[in-house]
Amino acid sequence: MTIRILLVDDNELVRAGLRAVLDAQPDFEVVGEADDGAGVLALVRSLRPDVVAMDVRMPRVDGIQATRDLLAHLDQPPKILIVTTFENDEYVYEALRVGAHGFLLKRARPAEITDAVRTLATGDSLLFPAKLRALAERFGKTARSDAVARAKLTDREADVLRAMARGLNNAEIAAELYLGTETVKSHVSALLAKLSARDRTQAVIAAYESGFVAPG
């Protein structure tokens, strides 16, 4: 399977560097580029990428608004990877809260970049759980919610959510909880629906902001 990728960054050198890293992989194809978030929706509709690697800070339409646009107007949006200069950035946390699937530092090593894209494309594990935990500890305190309490998760769904927050994938959760992988997938789907979360990242953010999982 070839993973199709769209690059969105106002810095041409950054786009060129990412393209060089990604195009070197036999299972990746960079299908297009944009220098601002304003045209991302139209490009995604025409190019149908699996992953959008997008800068969070751009001069006209930033990565947060572009993420909102993609999720609001597409029934099957691509996975959105925020690419940022600053790790502990409130903009990054807000992009994740509105629906981006993960984030990556621009100074990341080539192997980290390719691993991040593959992780998002498969969608069965959390990208950089420790970094997400650090962001939640810094910025999640002002966004408290009762999402988990309202969701009324079963005990098993709660166990799965805790494991997800630690970054375990479906196979690892299955081994830890002595469940079948398909059973874990069913629990993940159920808890995402109950939390009104699009993906694992949003579910884990809800868990932190509800106090269900404690940062740190």
N, C-alpha and C positions, 0 to 999 in steps of 0.2 A: 504494500500500500504506500503510495506517495503522499506525503503531507504537504499541502499547498499553503504558502505563507505570504501574507501581505505585510510590507514594512511601512510604518507611518512615523516620520520624524522630520522636524524642520532642519536638521543638520545633515547635509549631504554626505559628509564623511562618516557619520554614524551609520547611515543607511548602507554605504558602500562596505563598511567593515562587517556589518551584520550579513549582508548579501554574500560576501566572500566566505564567511564561516558556514552559513547555511547551505549555499550552493555546492559546497564541497562534500555534502552528505548525499549518498546515493538515493536515499528515500525522501529527500526534501526537494521542493521546487519553489523558488521565490517567484510568485506570479505577478507581482506588481509593487509599486512604491507610491507614496504620497508624502507631501511636505507639510500637511496640516490635517487636522481632524475634520475639516469642513466637507471634504469629498469622500470620506471613508464609506459612508452608507452606500453611495452609488457604486463605488469600486467593489465593495463586497458583493453587491447584487450581481455585478457583471462578471467578476473573476471567481467568485465562490471559494475563497480560501478556507482552510480548516482552522488556521491560527492567524490572528492579527497581532503583530508585535508593534506596540504603539508607545510613543513617548507620552508622558503624562503632562508635560508643560510645553504647549505650543502657542504661538502668538494669537491666532484667531479662535479656533475651536480646540480646546485642550482635550486630553485623553479621557477626562471624566465625562464631559458632555458627549464626546464621540461614543463612549461606552454606552451611555444612556440611549443615544440615538439607535445604536445597533440592536440593543435589547428591546427597545420599544417598537421597532418597525419590522423586525424579522422574526418569523416563527421558529427558525432554526439558526440562530446566530452562531458565528464561529467562536472558538475559544479566544479570549482576549488576554494577551500577555503585556502588562505594562512594563516598559523599559525606562529606567530612571537613573539619574545621577546620584541622588541622595537616598540612602536606605531608610532612614527614620524621617519620613516625609509625610505630613498630614495629607497631602494631595494623593499620595499612593494609597493610604488607608481609605480615603474617600472613594477612590476608584474601585477598590476591592469591595467596599460596602455597596456600591451601586451595581456591581455585577461583574467586574473584571475577575478573571480566574486565577491570576497570579502575577508576580512581578519579578523583575530581574534587573540587576545593576548593569550599567553600561560598561563597567570595568570587568565584568565577569569573564572568566576564561572560556575559550571556545567549547570545551567539553561541558561546562555548566550551561552554556547557551543551548547547545543541541539537546542536552538532557532535559532542560526546561520545556522546550518545544515538544519533545516526545511525551513528557509527563502530562502536559495539557492535552495533547491529542488523544491519549488513551483515557484520561479522565477518571482513573480509579484510585488516585492518591493525591494528597495535598502537596502543593509546591512550596518548598522551604518552610515547613511548619514552625521552626524556631524563629524565623524572621517575622512570620505573621504574628506569633505570640508576642514578640517585642513591640510590634506596631500596636497590637490590641492593648498592651499594658500602658503604652504612652498615650494613645488617642481614644481608646474605647471607653474610658471612664466617663466621658461627657456624653455618651450615646447609650445610656442604660435602657434596656428593654425587658419585657417579660415574655419574649417570644417562646422560650423553651417551656415556661410554666403553662402558657396558653396552649401549647402544642399537645400536651398530655401524652408524652412519649411513653411507650411501654418500657419495662425494665431492660429488655434486650435492646431496644432502639437506643436507650440512654447509654448502654454499654458501648454500642457501636459508635455513637457520637463522640464519646470520650476517646475511643481508639482513633477515630478520624482526626481529632484535634492533635493527637500525637504524631500524625503523619503516616499512620499505617495504611497500606493499600488493602484491597479486598481479600487477597490471599493471606496476608499477615493477620488481618482481623479474624478471618475464618480459623486460622491455626490457634490464635490466642483464646478465642471463645469456644473452640471445639464445635464449629458450625461448618456447614458446606458453603462453598463460595457463592453458589446461587442463592442460598438463604441470606447471606450477607448482602448481596446485591438487592434482594427484596427489602431488607431492613433499611438499607441506605435510601432506596427509592421512597419508602414510606415516610422516613423522617424528613427527607427533603420536602415532600408534599406537605407534611404537617407544619413545617417551619416556613413554608412559602419561599424556600430557598432554591435558586436556580442550580446550584452546584455545591460541592463540598466546601469550597472557600466561604461562601455566604453562610452555610450552616455553622461552620466553626466560628465565624465572626459573631453570629447570633448567640452561640454558646458562651463566648467570652462576655459579650455585652449583657447577657442575662445573669452572669455570675455562675452559670452552670459549670463552667470550666474556669479555673483561676489562672490568669497570666502568671508566668514565672513558676 
